[in-house]
Amino acid sequence: MKKIFLVIEREFMTRVRKKSFIIMTFLTPFLFAGLMIIPMIIATMEDTKERNIAVIDDTGIFKSKIAETEYLKFTYLEGVKVADIQSSFKESNYYAVLYIGPMVASSPDGVILYSDKQPSMDITSHIASSIKNEIETQKLLTYKIENLDEILKNIKTSIRVRTIKWTEDGEAKESSSELAFGLAYILSFLVYMLIFMFGTQVMRGVIEEKNSRIVEVIVSSVKPFQLMMGKILGIAAVSLFQVLVWIVLTFGLVNIAGSYFTKSPEKMATQQQAVSGLMEQQGMAQAMPESVAKPDIANEMMSALSNVNFVLIIGGFLFFFIGGYLLYAAMFAAVGSAVDNEADTQQLVLPITIPLIIAILVMVSGLRSPDGALTFWFSMIPFTSPIIMITRLPYGVPAWELAVSAALLVITFVFMTWLAAKIYRVGILLYGKKHTWKEMWKWMRYGS
């Protein structure tokens, strides 16, 4: 055991002293935090550039009907054709020319937006929505309904589904499907990336030592199994240290940034009182329980974030990441011992990477249906559970399923390490030949 610890110490100290390790350890949290913070920043930003769009309406019914915004204006031209304005478009101050043909409701050429730039989807969606609403209004007018404009204003409704999760104690806590989706996606993909990255590091380390013949000196005082386990656990210690630093720094950066996007309780209370007063004036006031009061969206997201069981999620993430890494690292170490250079590993590595690729594909299904049969079974299979179980964790997983999945992962790791050690002890001292899985199967059957 002492010799294994010596190999672990050597692997750990050799890697953490590298400049690339130090740079990536402290730079990566800024990248992760940026992935969470930048969408919040972009959501609060507005495009302040004013754009003026010329409208040529052959129907004559859309004048002043396309809604203007603070930065999007419409100028309606009469007696002008698109060809007339095309020649002088560069000199005009128009951002685009909107043509509305007489067959606007039935022809794909009924609405065309001409411009020398590619208009954004926000602009085209805004125009399409305004024209659609006006056409629907014109159709309704044919039914000669009294006070139609007032009725249409009253029935316009915007719905956003807010989610409240009941705990086992009966407590109502703010939750967010979007937040659960984001956590599941990021953490699952992170596990995939880290298992692959650190697993291949083990394989490269074995190949380098084999090519430099250092391994011949090491195995004279350390058994091949002890060397393999020391290398795997040493890199595991490096990866665990790095991941913990990433988690601490990322959450610190996100919490600091989050404080700039949330409003103070006093300001929220003032806004809620104003909304309540407006509802009372319109005769729309109704009693709403405190647990379902409508907060500001940014505060709602931060409230949902504070109610996430990060102890379970981070603990599960670390366990399944380390378990998955140990499982795959043993196989990568076996492959590294069977070849003389990295170019020869492609054929041997493919069977190892296939379960990881399948797990990523199943992850997509898991994000949509975390309790589905497909997701459940792949979260139990040890070769895919490190990724799929992490996908399910933010949505909530029964304790017995976590326990079974974890037990199967540990058992499979122990068995796979035993098989990999049989390949490793033979292959580590063989040179000059590209070995196949058939030969490696024979090595596994050799006696101890």
C-alpha positions as CSV (number, residue, x, y, z in Angstrom):
1,M,0.0,0.0,0.0
2,K,2.9,2.3,0.8
3,K,4.3,1.9,-2.7
4,I,0.9,2.8,-4.2
5,F,0.8,6.0,-2.2
6,L,4.3,6.8,-3.5
7,V,3.2,6.5,-7.1
8,I,0.1,8.6,-6.3
9,E,2.2,11.3,-4.8
10,R,4.5,11.3,-7.8
11,E,1.7,11.5,-10.3
12,F,-0.1,14.2,-8.3
13,M,2.9,16.5,-7.7
14,T,4.2,16.1,-11.3
15,R,0.9,17.3,-12.8
16,V,-0.1,20.0,-10.4
17,R,3.2,21.8,-10.9
18,K,2.7,22.2,-14.6
19,K,1.9,25.7,-15.8
20,S,-0.9,24.4,-18.0
21,F,-2.6,22.8,-15.0
22,I,-2.4,26.0,-12.9
23,I,-3.7,28.2,-15.8
24,M,-6.6,25.9,-16.6
25,T,-7.5,25.4,-12.9
26,F,-8.1,29.2,-12.4
27,L,-9.2,30.1,-15.8
28,T,-11.9,27.5,-16.3
29,P,-14.2,28.8,-13.4
30,F,-14.4,32.1,-15.3
31,L,-15.5,30.2,-18.4
32,F,-18.2,28.2,-16.5
33,A,-19.4,31.3,-14.6
34,G,-19.5,33.2,-18.0
35,L,-21.8,30.5,-19.4
36,M,-24.3,31.2,-16.6
37,I,-23.8,35.0,-16.2
38,I,-23.6,36.1,-19.9
39,P,-27.1,34.9,-20.8
40,M,-28.4,37.0,-17.8
41,I,-26.5,40.0,-19.0
42,I,-27.7,39.6,-22.6
43,A,-31.3,39.2,-21.4
44,T,-31.0,42.7,-19.7
45,M,-29.5,44.4,-22.7
46,E,-31.4,46.1,-25.4
47,D,-30.4,47.0,-28.9
48,T,-30.6,50.8,-28.8
49,K,-29.9,51.4,-32.5
50,E,-33.0,52.9,-34.1
51,R,-34.1,51.3,-37.4
52,N,-36.6,52.8,-39.8
53,I,-38.4,50.4,-42.2
54,A,-40.2,51.6,-45.3
55,V,-43.6,49.9,-45.8
56,I,-45.2,49.5,-49.2
57,D,-48.7,48.2,-48.6
58,D,-50.6,47.1,-51.7
59,T,-53.6,46.1,-49.5
60,G,-54.1,49.5,-47.9
61,I,-55.2,47.9,-44.6
62,F,-52.0,47.8,-42.6
63,K,-51.2,51.5,-42.3
64,S,-50.2,52.2,-38.7
65,K,-51.2,48.7,-37.8
66,I,-47.6,47.3,-37.4
67,A,-46.6,48.0,-33.8
68,E,-43.7,50.3,-33.4
69,T,-41.1,49.9,-30.6
70,E,-38.7,52.4,-29.0
71,Y,-36.1,51.5,-31.6
72,L,-38.1,50.1,-34.5
73,K,-40.1,52.6,-36.6
74,F,-42.2,52.2,-39.8
75,T,-42.7,54.7,-42.6
76,Y,-45.6,54.0,-44.9
77,L,-45.0,54.9,-48.6
78,E,-47.8,55.5,-51.1
79,G,-47.6,55.3,-54.9
80,V,-44.2,53.7,-54.7
81,K,-43.0,50.4,-56.1
82,V,-40.2,48.2,-54.7
83,A,-38.2,48.7,-57.9
84,D,-38.4,52.5,-57.5
85,I,-36.8,52.5,-54.1
86,Q,-34.3,49.8,-54.8
87,S,-32.0,52.0,-56.9
88,S,-31.8,54.7,-54.2
89,F,-31.9,52.4,-51.2
90,K,-28.2,52.9,-50.3
91,E,-28.7,56.7,-50.1
92,S,-31.9,56.4,-48.0
93,N,-31.9,56.1,-44.3
94,Y,-34.1,53.0,-44.4
95,Y,-32.9,49.8,-42.7
96,A,-35.2,47.7,-44.9
97,V,-38.2,47.8,-47.2
98,L,-41.3,45.8,-46.2
99,Y,-43.6,44.8,-49.1
100,I,-47.1,43.6,-48.3
101,G,-48.8,42.1,-51.3
102,P,-52.6,41.7,-51.9
103,M,-52.4,38.0,-51.3
104,V,-50.8,38.5,-47.9
105,A,-52.8,35.7,-46.2
106,S,-52.4,33.0,-48.8
107,S,-49.1,33.5,-50.8
108,P,-45.6,33.0,-49.6
109,D,-44.6,36.1,-51.5
110,G,-47.3,38.1,-49.8
111,V,-44.9,39.6,-47.2
112,I,-41.2,40.3,-48.3
113,L,-38.6,42.2,-46.4
114,Y,-35.9,43.7,-48.6
115,S,-32.6,44.9,-47.1
116,D,-28.9,45.1,-47.8
117,K,-28.3,43.4,-44.5
118,Q,-29.6,40.2,-43.0
119,P,-32.4,41.2,-40.7
120,S,-32.5,39.6,-37.2
121,M,-35.1,37.0,-36.3
122,D,-36.5,39.5,-33.7
123,I,-37.4,41.9,-36.4
124,T,-39.0,39.4,-38.8
125,S,-40.9,37.8,-35.9
126,H,-42.2,41.2,-34.7
127,I,-43.4,42.0,-38.3
128,A,-45.0,38.6,-38.8
129,S,-46.8,38.8,-35.4
130,S,-48.2,42.3,-36.1
131,I,-49.4,41.3,-39.6
132,K,-50.9,38.1,-38.3
133,N,-52.8,39.9,-35.5
134,E,-54.2,42.4,-37.9
135,I,-55.3,39.8,-40.4
136,E,-57.1,37.9,-37.6
137,T,-58.7,41.2,-36.4
138,Q,-59.9,41.9,-40.0
139,K,-61.4,38.4,-40.2
140,L,-63.2,38.9,-36.9
141,L,-64.6,42.2,-38.1
142,T,-66.5,40.3,-40.8
143,Y,-68.6,38.8,-38.0
144,K,-69.8,42.3,-37.0
145,I,-69.1,41.9,-33.2
146,E,-69.8,45.0,-31.2
147,N,-66.9,46.5,-29.2
148,L,-64.4,44.1,-30.9
149,D,-61.4,46.3,-30.2
150,E,-62.1,46.4,-26.5
151,I,-62.8,42.7,-26.4
152,L,-59.5,41.9,-28.2
153,K,-57.6,44.1,-25.7
154,N,-59.2,42.4,-22.8
155,I,-58.5,38.9,-24.0
156,K,-54.8,39.3,-24.7
157,T,-53.0,37.3,-22.1
158,S,-49.4,36.4,-21.5
159,I,-48.8,33.1,-19.6
160,R,-45.6,32.0,-17.9
161,V,-45.7,28.8,-15.9
162,R,-44.1,29.2,-12.5
163,T,-43.2,25.9,-10.7
164,I,-43.4,25.3,-6.9
165,K,-42.0,22.0,-5.6
166,W,-43.5,20.4,-2.5
167,T,-40.9,18.7,-0.2
168,E,-41.5,15.6,1.8
169,D,-42.2,17.8,4.8
170,G,-45.0,19.6,2.9
171,E,-43.0,22.8,2.4
172,A,-43.5,24.8,-0.8
173,K,-40.2,25.8,-2.4
174,E,-39.5,27.8,-5.6
175,S,-38.2,25.6,-8.4
176,S,-37.4,26.1,-12.0
177,S,-37.6,23.6,-14.9
178,E,-35.2,25.8,-16.9
179,L,-32.6,25.8,-14.0
180,A,-32.9,22.0,-13.6
181,F,-32.5,21.6,-17.4
182,G,-29.4,23.8,-17.4
183,L,-27.8,22.1,-14.4
184,A,-28.5,18.6,-15.8
185,Y,-27.0,19.5,-19.2
186,I,-23.9,21.3,-18.0
187,L,-23.0,18.7,-15.3
188,S,-23.7,15.7,-17.5
189,F,-21.6,17.1,-20.4
190,L,-18.9,18.1,-17.8
191,V,-18.7,14.5,-16.5
192,Y,-18.4,13.2,-20.1
193,M,-15.6,15.7,-20.9
194,L,-13.7,15.1,-17.7
195,I,-13.9,11.2,-17.8
196,F,-12.6,11.3,-21.4
197,M,-10.0,13.9,-20.7
198,F,-8.5,12.4,-17.5
199,G,-8.9,8.8,-18.8
200,T,-6.9,9.6,-21.9
201,Q,-4.3,11.2,-19.6
202,V,-3.8,7.9,-17.9
203,M,-3.4,6.2,-21.3
204,R,-0.9,8.8,-22.5
205,G,1.1,8.6,-19.2
206,V,1.4,4.8,-19.5
207,I,2.5,5.0,-23.2
208,E,5.1,7.7,-22.4
209,E,6.6,5.7,-19.5
210,K,6.6,2.6,-21.7
211,N,8.4,4.3,-24.6
212,S,11.0,6.0,-22.3
213,R,11.7,2.6,-20.6
214,I,11.1,4.3,-17.2
215,V,8.5,1.6,-16.5
216,E,11.2,-1.1,-16.6
217,V,13.0,0.7,-13.7
218,I,9.8,1.3,-11.8
219,V,8.4,-2.3,-12.0
220,S,11.7,-3.6,-10.5
221,S,10.5,-2.1,-7.2
222,V,6.8,-1.8,-7.7
223,K,4.4,-4.5,-8.9
224,P,2.6,-3.7,-12.2
225,F,-0.8,-3.6,-10.4
226,Q,0.5,-1.2,-7.8
227,L,1.9,1.0,-10.6
228,M,-1.4,1.0,-12.5
229,M,-3.5,1.8,-9.4
230,G,-1.1,4.5,-8.2
231,K,-1.3,6.1,-11.7
232,I,-5.1,5.9,-11.8
233,L,-5.6,7.2,-8.2
234,G,-2.9,9.9,-8.6
235,I,-4.6,11.4,-11.7
236,A,-8.0,10.9,-9.9
237,A,-6.6,13.1,-7.0
238,V,-5.5,15.7,-9.5
239,S,-8.9,15.8,-11.2
240,L,-10.7,15.9,-7.9
241,F,-8.6,18.8,-6.6
242,Q,-9.2,20.6,-9.9
243,V,-12.9,20.0,-10.0
244,L,-13.3,21.2,-6.3
245,V,-11.5,24.4,-7.2
246,W,-13.7,24.9,-10.2
247,I,-16.9,24.3,-8.1
248,V,-15.8,26.7,-5.3
249,L,-14.7,29.5,-7.7
250,T,-17.6,29.1,-10.1
251,F,-20.2,29.4,-7.4
252,G,-18.4,32.3,-5.9
253,L,-18.4,34.2,-9.2
254,V,-22.0,33.3,-9.9
255,N,-23.2,34.5,-6.5
256,I,-21.3,37.7,-6.8
257,A,-22.7,38.4,-10.3
258,G,-26.2,37.2,-9.2
259,S,-26.3,40.0,-6.5
260,Y,-26.3,42.6,-9.4
261,F,-29.3,41.0,-11.1
262,T,-31.6,40.7,-8.0
263,K,-33.6,43.5,-6.6
264,S,-33.8,44.4,-2.9
265,P,-36.8,43.1,-0.9
266,E,-37.9,46.7,-0.3
267,K,-38.0,47.4,-4.1
268,M,-39.8,44.1,-4.7
269,A,-42.4,45.0,-2.1
270,T,-43.0,48.4,-3.6
271,Q,-43.5,46.9,-7.1
272,Q,-45.9,44.2,-5.8
273,Q,-47.9,46.9,-3.9
274,A,-48.1,48.9,-7.1
275,V,-49.3,45.9,-9.1
276,S,-51.9,45.0,-6.4
277,G,-53.2,48.6,-6.4
278,L,-53.6,48.5,-10.2
279,M,-55.4,45.3,-10.0
280,E,-57.8,46.6,-7.4
281,Q,-58.5,49.7,-9.5
282,Q,-59.5,47.4,-12.4
283,G,-61.6,45.2,-10.2
284,M,-59.3,42.3,-10.9
285,A,-57.8,41.9,-7.4
286,Q,-58.0,38.4,-5.9
287,A,-56.4,36.8,-2.9
288,M,-53.1,35.1,-3.8
289,P,-51.3,32.9,-1.2
290,E,-47.8,34.1,-0.4
291,S,-46.3,30.9,-1.7
292,V,-47.5,31.7,-5.3
293,A,-47.0,35.5,-5.4
294,K,-45.3,36.7,-8.6
295,P,-41.8,37.9,-8.0
296,D,-39.4,39.4,-10.4
297,I,-38.1,36.8,-12.9
298,A,-34.4,37.4,-11.9
299,N,-35.3,37.1,-8.2
300,E,-37.4,34.0,-9.0
301,M,-34.5,32.3,-10.6
302,M,-32.1,33.2,-7.7
303,S,-34.8,31.9,-5.3
304,A,-35.0,28.7,-7.2
305,L,-31.2,28.5,-7.3
306,S,-31.1,28.9,-3.5
307,N,-33.6,26.0,-3.1
308,V,-31.5,23.6,-5.1
309,N,-30.1,20.7,-3.0
310,F,-26.5,21.4,-3.9
311,V,-25.2,19.0,-1.3
312,L,-26.9,16.1,-3.1
313,I,-26.1,17.3,-6.6
314,I,-22.4,18.1,-5.9
315,G,-22.0,15.0,-3.8
316,G,-23.6,12.9,-6.6
317,F,-21.6,14.7,-9.2
318,L,-18.3,14.0,-7.4
319,F,-19.2,10.3,-6.7
320,F,-20.4,9.4,-10.2
321,F,-17.6,11.4,-11.8
322,I,-14.9,9.7,-9.7
323,G,-16.6,6.3,-10.1
324,G,-16.9,6.8,-13.9
325,Y,-13.3,8.0,-14.1
326,L,-11.9,5.0,-12.2
327,L,-13.9,2.6,-14.3
328,Y,-12.8,4.1,-17.6
329,A,-9.3,5.0,-16.5
330,A,-8.6,1.3,-15.7
331,M,-9.6,0.4,-19.3
332,F,-7.6,3.3,-20.8
333,A,-4.5,2.1,-18.7
334,A,-4.9,-1.4,-20.1
335,V,-5.0,0.0,-23.7
336,G,-2.0,2.2,-23.0
337,S,0.0,-0.8,-21.8
338,A,-0.8,-2.8,-25.0
339,V,0.6,-0.3,-27.6
340,D,3.9,1.5,-28.2
341,N,2.4,4.9,-29.5
342,E,-0.8,6.8,-29.3
343,A,-1.5,6.3,-33.0
344,D,-2.1,2.6,-32.4
345,T,-4.8,3.2,-29.8
346,Q,-7.6,4.3,-32.1
347,Q,-8.9,0.8,-32.8
348,L,-8.5,-0.3,-29.2
349,V,-10.1,2.8,-27.7
350,L,-13.3,2.7,-29.9
351,P,-15.0,0.0,-27.8
352,I,-14.3,2.0,-24.7
353,T,-15.7,5.3,-26.0
354,I,-18.9,3.8,-27.6
355,P,-20.7,3.7,-24.2
356,L,-19.8,7.3,-23.5
357,I,-21.1,8.4,-26.9
358,I,-24.3,6.4,-26.3
359,A,-24.7,8.1,-22.8
360,I,-24.5,11.5,-24.5
361,L,-27.3,10.5,-26.9
362,V,-29.5,9.1,-24.1
363,M,-28.8,12.3,-22.1
364,V,-30.9,14.2,-24.7
365,S,-33.8,11.9,-23.9
366,G,-33.1,12.2,-20.2
367,L,-33.4,16.0,-20.3
368,R,-36.9,15.7,-21.7
369,S,-38.0,12.7,-19.7
370,P,-35.8,12.2,-16.6
371,D,-38.1,9.5,-15.2
372,G,-38.6,7.7,-18.5
373,A,-37.8,4.0,-18.9
374,L,-34.9,4.5,-21.2
375,T,-33.3,7.1,-18.9
376,F,-33.9,4.9,-15.9
377,W,-32.2,1.8,-17.3
378,F,-29.2,3.7,-18.7
379,S,-28.8,5.3,-15.3
380,M,-28.4,1.8,-13.8
381,I,-25.9,0.5,-16.4
382,P,-22.4,1.2,-14.9
383,F,-20.9,2.2,-18.2
384,T,-23.5,5.0,-18.8
385,S,-24.7,5.8,-15.3
386,P,-22.0,8.3,-14.5
387,I,-23.5,10.6,-17.1
388,I,-27.2,9.6,-17.1
389,M,-27.6,9.7,-13.3
390,I,-26.1,13.2,-13.2
391,T,-28.7,14.2,-15.8
392,R,-31.5,13.0,-13.5
393,L,-30.2,14.4,-10.2
394,P,-31.4,18.0,-10.6
395,Y,-35.0,16.7,-11.2
396,G,-34.9,14.4,-8.1
397,V,-34.0,10.7,-7.9
398,P,-35.4,8.2,-5.3
399,A,-32.8,7.2,-2.8
400,W,-33.0,3.5,-3.7
401,E,-32.2,4.2,-7.3
402,L,-29.2,6.2,-6.4
403,A,-28.0,3.4,-4.0
404,V,-28.5,0.6,-6.6
405,S,-26.8,2.7,-9.4
406,A,-23.8,3.6,-7.1
407,A,-23.4,-0.1,-5.9
408,L,-23.4,-1.4,-9.5
409,L,-20.8,1.2,-10.5
410,V,-18.5,0.3,-7.6
411,I,-18.8,-3.5,-8.3
412,T,-18.2,-3.0,-12.0
413,F,-15.1,-0.8,-11.3
414,V,-13.6,-3.4,-9.0
415,F,-14.2,-6.2,-11.6
416,M,-12.9,-4.1,-14.5
417,T,-9.8,-3.0,-12.5
418,W,-9.1,-6.7,-11.9
419,L,-9.3,-7.5,-15.6
420,A,-7.4,-4.4,-16.6
421,A,-4.6,-5.3,-14.2
422,K,-4.2,-8.7,-16.0
423,I,-3.7,-6.9,-19.3
424,Y,-1.5,-4.3,-17.8
425,R,1.0,-6.6,-16.1
426,V,1.6,-8.4,-19.4
427,G,1.4,-5.6,-21.9
428,I,3.5,-3.0,-20.0
429,L,6.7,-4.9,-20.8
430,L,6.0,-5.9,-24.4
431,Y,7.4,-3.8,-27.2
432,G,7.5,-3.6,-30.9
433,K,4.1,-5.0,-31.8
434,K,0.5,-3.7,-32.2
435,H,-1.6,-6.0,-30.1
436,T,-5.3,-6.8,-30.7
437,W,-8.3,-7.4,-28.3
438,K,-8.0,-11.1,-29.1
439,E,-4.4,-11.2,-27.7
440,M,-5.5,-9.0,-24.7
441,W,-8.3,-11.5,-24.0
442,K,-5.6,-14.3,-23.7
443,W,-3.7,-12.1,-21.3
444,M,-6.8,-11.8,-19.1
445,R,-6.9,-15.6,-18.9
446,Y,-3.3,-16.0,-17.7
447,G,-3.0,-17.3,-14.1
448,S,-2.0,-14.9,-11.4
